[in-house]
Amino acid sequence: MIRNKKMLTFNLGVLLAIIISVAVVIAGSGHYTLHTNSFSGNQVEPFVEISCSNDGVVELSDYYMKDGELIIEFDAVGKGETNVKIRRRFYSDFDYFIESERTLNVGLFNIITDETNGEFNFNGYLTVSNTVVGLLIFTWIMMLWMFIDYRRKGDFCYKMIACGGVSIYCMVLSAFLIYKLLNNGVNSFRIFLQYIRDIGMYLLLTLTPVMFVLSILLSVSNIWLMRHESRRLLNALGIAFGILWFIGTANTVGSETVGLINIWNFPHGNIIKNSLVYIICYFECMFLSTVVCSFLSAKYLPARDRDYIIILGCGINRDGTLMPLLKGRVDSAIRFEKEQAEKTGKHAVFVPSGGQGSDEIIPESEAMARYLVSQGIPEEQILQENKSTNTFENMRFSKDVIEKHGGDISEKNVAFATTNYHIFRGYILAKKNGFKAKGISARAKIYFFPNAFLREFVGLLAEQKWKHLSVVALLLVLFIGLPYLLWG
């Protein structure tokens, strides 16, 4: 409920900022202050001749000198375009004139825009620029706030990854944009849009070394995994990801030199490149957030108040004994339960979960139950789940066993024990089966981890595909649709 209120606050904040920004721009419509960037001392009354090619578009309302600059005020008369010729005579030399020409356009809501030499100026451009910066900062803070809330409550899920990814994205973008504005300033909306394009490349260049290291680790771990485990296609996903990432980055950062496809050869290649930069950066931030969330879920320590501990199966030896990976899971569950009993006096019921595979002489649950008994756990403290064949079924059938034993699972404090790289997956599958559980982590060899990152990243994109596609669509509109709308 609290998290829903935060999301509601965020949505209302964004909507309010946009409404206020649009209202300010519309309120100033029908008037335009032209800064000519023409300076000459501190003259008070300049000699100026101003004429319009189309008198039915704008009319001159005033002109004056301010801080040595000639400033001209216009009011809208009707929709259309006009060329404004400015002829200025100096006090010091009455025979010397400076001539310039501006192109003004009156469009929607009678907003006067200055489109001289491809510029796009209007009275509210600073309001729009400040609103964009403010929304980036506001989004960063709200997403980080929700991310921290997910972490504090041990609620690891794809929404947490999304909050973390958006937070990273907006944090870096706002930092670069503020730096650019403070050091260079902005005197037109087109310049502001140019800054937006520039910081996209800054963001990509910042993320590239990190992603390069992660891609190398993914590839190396996959090679290690295939040598030690099996040569399944699933174990080569990291190598495929590294190759795809390199191709995508090469065709944006270095498209003119090292890219396999030269984007610049396409019509409007610069616009395509800008949109690709932001899209690639967005998904890179999501991947980095996936890595962070996977590590945080493995490090999270549940409260010592568990009623049940589900132990997720993963294969046994031919003689019915536990493989090292599964033994680690059972040992971590035993260790947690003993610490809980010592600190609170409360014992948890073990639920070893796993059916019998075609190459196994007994169900995995029975193998785990025998090991639990050998470690001093009473048989009455063990509930076997012996039908499952994968992690989803582990959670589904264990839920049935728990509810048959103790009633509604929503009223119980449940934990699950699995290997560290598998913890985040456990949180996701418990939620999909309609209950909450906290993970107890067992250590595993490091080469298992990278594939887990990639699996959860793919899971994130699959589960929230419409949200991520909406972000991609928005970026395409901003970087392809908006330029066509403004400049054709």
NUSEDO-671658 format. One line per 5 residues: their letters; for each residue x, y, z of C-alpha. Coordinates in steps of 0.001 Angstrom, whole numbers, plus 500000, padded with zeros to 6 digits. Layout:
# NUSEDO-671658
a) X,Y,Z ~ ...
# end
This chain:
# NUSEDO-671658
mirnk) 500000,500000,500000 ~ 502804,502420,500924 ~ 504640,501543,497721 ~ 501479,502165,495704 ~ 501241,505586,497333
kmltf) 504810,506333,496283 ~ 504014,505325,492713 ~ 500880,507454,492806 ~ 502935,510375,494145 ~ 505436,509885,491334
nlgvl) 502773,509765,488610 ~ 500971,512805,490011 ~ 504267,514694,490325 ~ 505192,514019,486690 ~ 501699,514917,485471
laiii) 501641,518120,487553 ~ 505068,519215,486273 ~ 504011,518670,482658 ~ 500701,520503,483157 ~ 502414,523486,484814
svavv) 505081,523604,482098 ~ 502485,523517,479311 ~ 500351,526125,481120 ~ 503323,528502,481471 ~ 504193,528129,477775
iagsg) 500573,528699,476689 ~ 500224,531646,479086 ~ 503151,533311,477335 ~ 501857,532490,473874 ~ 501161,535318,471510
hytlh) 504294,537166,472568 ~ 507961,536733,471760 ~ 511042,538494,473093 ~ 513769,538462,470476 ~ 517317,538655,471815
tnsfs) 519283,539837,468807 ~ 522726,539180,470344 ~ 523670,542558,468848 ~ 525656,544618,471357 ~ 526973,548199,471210
gnqve) 527804,549872,474472 ~ 525032,551247,476671 ~ 522850,553041,474135 ~ 519424,553809,475475 ~ 517564,554742,472265
pfvei) 518818,552719,469290 ~ 518049,553751,465713 ~ 516307,550678,464300 ~ 514193,549926,461244 ~ 512083,546758,461501
scsnd) 509896,545361,458728 ~ 507952,542098,458213 ~ 507396,540289,454925 ~ 503936,539244,456146 ~ 502176,541797,458352
gvvel) 499369,539357,459137 ~ 501594,537113,461301 ~ 503323,539295,463930 ~ 503479,542947,464826 ~ 506178,544963,466550
sdyym) 505236,545945,470110 ~ 508505,547411,471456 ~ 512273,547490,471168 ~ 514938,548661,473597 ~ 518522,548223,474768
kdgel) 519315,546101,477812 ~ 522884,545562,479019 ~ 524061,546802,475632 ~ 521932,544283,473665 ~ 519128,545163,471274
iiefd) 515906,543406,472338 ~ 512731,543424,470241 ~ 509213,542454,471373 ~ 506637,540939,469006 ~ 502952,540028,469358
avgkg) 501148,537380,467317 ~ 498480,538548,464866 ~ 497662,535359,462971 ~ 499057,531951,462087 ~ 501759,531699,459449
etnvk) 505393,532557,458750 ~ 507117,535864,458213 ~ 510645,537123,457636 ~ 511599,539989,459920 ~ 514282,542352,458556
irrrf) 516192,544331,461189 ~ 518218,547339,460020 ~ 520139,549083,462769 ~ 522127,552343,462636 ~ 524886,553226,465084
ysdfd) 524967,556528,466964 ~ 528672,556868,466288 ~ 528288,556522,462527 ~ 524943,557515,461021 ~ 525949,556089,457636
yfies) 526798,552624,458977 ~ 524039,550021,459186 ~ 523917,546419,460415 ~ 521260,544284,458758 ~ 519947,540898,459872
ertln) 516908,538758,459138 ~ 514885,536440,461367 ~ 512217,533887,460507 ~ 509240,533903,462880 ~ 506401,531412,462827
vglfn) 503053,531520,464622 ~ 501542,528090,465163 ~ 499569,526107,467759 ~ 498189,528214,470658 ~ 499556,531324,468873
iitde) 503052,530476,470112 ~ 505652,532518,468254 ~ 508751,530503,467394 ~ 512017,531852,466027 ~ 513230,529356,463410
tngef) 516131,531338,462021 ~ 518899,529105,460652 ~ 517227,526009,462073 ~ 516944,527418,465582 ~ 513789,526829,467594
nfngy) 513267,529591,470137 ~ 510111,530573,471962 ~ 509410,532441,475182 ~ 508835,529278,477232 ~ 511906,527272,476194
ltvsn) 513605,527822,479573 ~ 510480,526561,481343 ~ 510502,523416,479202 ~ 514258,522927,479726 ~ 513971,523337,483507
tvvgl) 510987,520978,483571 ~ 512982,518257,481772 ~ 515861,518617,484243 ~ 513452,518651,487175 ~ 511618,515549,485951
liftw) 514905,513668,485532 ~ 515936,514512,489103 ~ 512459,513782,490486 ~ 512308,510422,488679 ~ 515780,509504,489915
immlw) 514892,510286,493557 ~ 511509,508522,493480 ~ 512858,505400,491749 ~ 515803,505226,494164 ~ 513407,505658,497101
mfidy) 511268,502745,495898 ~ 514362,500646,495136 ~ 515637,501143,498717 ~ 512180,500269,500041 ~ 512175,496987,498089
rrkgd) 515657,496182,499457 ~ 514780,497064,503067 ~ 511719,494808,503028 ~ 513484,491990,501188 ~ 510926,492191,498387
fcykm) 513123,491186,495458 ~ 511221,491309,492166 ~ 511342,492589,488612 ~ 509760,495869,489701 ~ 512782,496412,491945
iacgg) 515110,495869,488970 ~ 513083,498342,486901 ~ 513235,500970,489656 ~ 516992,500505,489962 ~ 517532,500687,486198
vsiyc) 515468,503847,485755 ~ 517208,505395,488776 ~ 520670,504758,487307 ~ 519501,506060,483932 ~ 518015,509307,485258
mvlsa) 520790,509913,487800 ~ 523577,509876,485213 ~ 521560,511791,482612 ~ 520594,514544,485074 ~ 524183,514822,486354
fliyk) 525589,515253,482823 ~ 522802,517647,481829 ~ 523213,519869,484896 ~ 526973,519972,484315 ~ 526393,520971,480684
llnng) 523900,523692,481588 ~ 526067,525151,484356 ~ 529148,525313,482152 ~ 527645,526279,478796 ~ 524211,527697,479479
vnsfr) 521360,527469,477006 ~ 520041,530262,474778 ~ 517663,528286,472557 ~ 515539,525187,472655 ~ 517582,523663,469843
iflqy) 520767,524089,471911 ~ 519019,522333,474802 ~ 518047,519439,472518 ~ 521654,519311,471322 ~ 522755,518943,474952
irdig) 520267,516090,475324 ~ 521827,514359,472318 ~ 525341,514963,473625 ~ 524725,513562,477101 ~ 523284,510385,475583
mylll) 526699,509711,474096 ~ 528386,510673,477398 ~ 526186,508131,479172 ~ 526996,505424,476634 ~ 530737,506111,476905
tltpv) 530470,505983,480711 ~ 528646,502649,480681 ~ 530772,501073,477953 ~ 533799,500094,480138 ~ 531479,498559,482762
mfvls) 529501,496641,480156 ~ 532715,495562,478427 ~ 533996,494001,481658 ~ 530626,492310,482301 ~ 530529,490955,478730
illsv) 534024,489511,479111 ~ 533062,487926,482455 ~ 529909,486485,480899 ~ 531862,484945,478031 ~ 534626,483566,480256
sniwl) 532132,482142,482757 ~ 530165,480497,479925 ~ 533296,478824,478592 ~ 534096,477654,482131 ~ 530495,476514,482636
mrhes) 530469,474477,479413 ~ 533782,472835,480313 ~ 532709,471886,483849 ~ 528959,471320,483437 ~ 527561,470792,479932
rrlln) 527624,472310,476457 ~ 523959,473209,476418 ~ 522815,476235,474419 ~ 521595,477803,477662 ~ 525166,477825,478964
algia) 526303,479869,475941 ~ 523856,482746,476390 ~ 526550,484962,477925 ~ 528754,484598,474857 ~ 525831,485498,472584
fgilw) 524995,488496,474785 ~ 528607,489732,474678 ~ 528669,489515,470877 ~ 525331,491331,470488 ~ 526388,494038,472942
figta) 529657,494601,471072 ~ 527839,494886,467724 ~ 525304,497348,469152 ~ 527961,499500,470816 ~ 530277,499442,467793
ntvgs) 527458,500675,465591 ~ 526767,503666,467849 ~ 530037,504725,469481 ~ 532173,503919,466448 ~ 529731,503574,463593
etvgl) 531914,505522,461158 ~ 535025,503421,461723 ~ 534503,500041,463381 ~ 530752,499467,463072 ~ 529549,496543,460972
iniwn) 526785,498817,459667 ~ 527519,502489,459039 ~ 524467,504223,460475 ~ 525589,507520,458980 ~ 524854,506139,455485
fphgn) 521164,505872,456311 ~ 518808,508811,455696 ~ 518784,510912,458871 ~ 521509,508643,460271 ~ 522319,511090,463064
iikns) 518744,510948,464369 ~ 518753,507134,464207 ~ 522059,507028,466055 ~ 520796,509333,468832 ~ 517733,507177,469424
lvyii) 519813,503971,469420 ~ 522235,505483,471945 ~ 519452,506168,474433 ~ 517773,502803,473860 ~ 521035,500879,474335
cyfec) 521836,502911,477473 ~ 518369,502192,478863 ~ 518780,498433,478537 ~ 522352,498598,479848 ~ 521045,500322,482984
mflst) 518435,497573,483346 ~ 521131,494925,483057 ~ 523321,496665,485653 ~ 520321,496874,487973 ~ 519740,493134,487445
vvcsf) 523312,492425,488539 ~ 522941,494638,491623 ~ 519586,493115,492624 ~ 520895,489554,492180 ~ 523795,490263,494521
lsaky) 521576,492057,497050 ~ 519089,489170,497119 ~ 521928,486704,497768 ~ 523270,488863,500634 ~ 519892,489533,502239
lpard) 519393,487906,505666 ~ 515778,486961,506511 ~ 514376,487582,509979 ~ 514783,484604,512322 ~ 511036,483947,512573
rdyii) 510433,481347,509867 ~ 507736,478695,510208 ~ 508823,476677,507154 ~ 512026,476393,505114 ~ 511638,475049,501576
ilgcg) 514834,473455,500236 ~ 514961,473559,496440 ~ 516282,470365,494825 ~ 518881,470272,492053 ~ 520013,466668,491462
inrdg) 521571,463835,493462 ~ 524317,461278,492947 ~ 523577,457836,491512 ~ 523841,456273,494965 ~ 521206,458630,496387
tlmpl) 523602,460935,498222 ~ 523607,464687,497762 ~ 525705,466430,495165 ~ 527862,469278,496557 ~ 525506,471956,495193
lkgrv) 522449,470407,496840 ~ 524350,469611,500046 ~ 525252,473295,500285 ~ 521571,474242,500092 ~ 520581,471790,502824
dsair) 523483,472844,505059 ~ 522533,476522,504731 ~ 518942,475671,505717 ~ 520129,473675,508755 ~ 522483,476449,509826
fekeq) 519749,479070,509562 ~ 517234,476958,511505 ~ 519702,476263,514315 ~ 520580,479960,514631 ~ 516877,480808,514717
aektg) 516193,478204,517433 ~ 519123,479452,519525 ~ 518069,483105,519297 ~ 514283,482825,519479 ~ 513526,479266,520636
khavf) 511377,478801,517535 ~ 511932,475757,515308 ~ 511117,475767,511603 ~ 509762,472816,509620 ~ 511947,471705,506699
vpsgg) 510290,471108,503334 ~ 512824,469334,501067 ~ 511410,469703,497554 ~ 512232,467626,494485 ~ 510882,464645,492595
qgsde) 512674,461629,491154 ~ 514477,462094,487852 ~ 514892,459355,485249 ~ 518511,458826,486324 ~ 517862,459008,490086
iipes) 517194,455985,492330 ~ 515098,457951,494853 ~ 513335,461369,494865 ~ 515555,464329,495678 ~ 513279,465161,498612
eamar) 513944,461749,500182 ~ 517701,462116,499689 ~ 517560,465489,501432 ~ 515330,464108,504215 ~ 517853,461310,504905
ylvsq) 520650,463857,505099 ~ 518614,466087,507425 ~ 518022,463150,509773 ~ 521734,462302,509677 ~ 522406,465862,510836
gipee) 520175,465488,513884 ~ 516903,466879,512532 ~ 513867,464960,513900 ~ 511701,463257,511261 ~ 508590,465027,512564
qilqe) 510290,468318,511635 ~ 510501,467296,507960 ~ 507752,467486,505297 ~ 508696,466003,501933 ~ 507506,467335,498577
nkstn) 508366,464638,496027 ~ 506469,465515,492808 ~ 508250,468594,491420 ~ 510514,468532,488374 ~ 511616,472191,488251
tfenm) 511851,475269,490461 ~ 508370,476524,489585 ~ 506897,473194,490675 ~ 509139,473206,493773 ~ 507317,476338,494903
rfskd) 503880,475243,493729 ~ 503850,471801,495326 ~ 505676,472947,498466 ~ 502929,475515,498957 ~ 500361,472680,498818
viekh) 502344,470629,501366 ~ 502652,473592,503751 ~ 498961,474516,503534 ~ 497926,470909,504104 ~ 500125,470829,507200
ggdis) 499632,474283,508702 ~ 496843,476123,506897 ~ 496905,479304,504795 ~ 500469,479989,503654 ~ 499839,483746,503658
eknva) 499701,483579,507449 ~ 503039,481759,507687 ~ 506606,483025,507551 ~ 508270,481003,504810 ~ 511874,480817,503654
fattn) 513515,478926,500829 ~ 517096,477677,500702 ~ 518942,477611,497413 ~ 522292,478508,495878 ~ 523270,482199,495860
yhifr) 523003,482620,492082 ~ 519504,481089,492221 ~ 518088,483240,495047 ~ 516511,485968,492921 ~ 514828,483329,490748
gyila) 513359,481806,493942 ~ 511789,485129,494936 ~ 510216,485505,491496 ~ 508770,481980,491396 ~ 507411,482146,494942
kkngf) 505478,485302,493950 ~ 504213,483615,490787 ~ 502810,480833,492980 ~ 500959,483319,495169 ~ 503030,483534,498333
kakgi) 505938,485465,499804 ~ 509146,483826,500956 ~ 512624,484978,501946 ~ 515771,483466,500506 ~ 518526,481656,502434
sarak) 521685,481683,500373 ~ 524188,478885,499894 ~ 527531,479504,498214 ~ 528354,478234,494740 ~ 531203,478530,492279
iyffp) 531429,481988,490776 ~ 530997,480849,487165 ~ 527318,480068,487839 ~ 526510,483723,488589 ~ 526785,485505,485188
naflr) 524286,483210,483487 ~ 521866,483881,486341 ~ 522184,487639,485696 ~ 521355,487125,482050 ~ 518437,484810,482805
efvgl) 516846,487355,485142 ~ 517496,490159,482649 ~ 515636,488176,479970 ~ 512918,487409,482525 ~ 512603,491123,483316
laeqk) 512160,492015,479655 ~ 509677,489179,479088 ~ 507493,489888,482123 ~ 507414,493671,481646 ~ 507711,493727,477852
wkhls) 504958,496277,477319 ~ 506473,498715,479807 ~ 509912,498470,478210 ~ 508457,498690,474704 ~ 506610,501829,475837
vvall) 509925,503357,476944 ~ 511509,502446,473587 ~ 508523,503982,471763 ~ 508811,507157,473850 ~ 512524,507468,473054
lvlfi) 511823,506968,469342 ~ 509156,509677,469460 ~ 511512,512091,471234 ~ 514495,511513,468966 ~ 512824,510791,465632
glpyl) 509283,512153,465842 ~ 510108,515435,467616 ~ 512821,516557,465153 ~ 510467,515908,462225 ~ 507700,517802,464021
lwg) 509920,520813,464737 ~ 512126,521019,461673 ~ 510635,518637,459096
# end
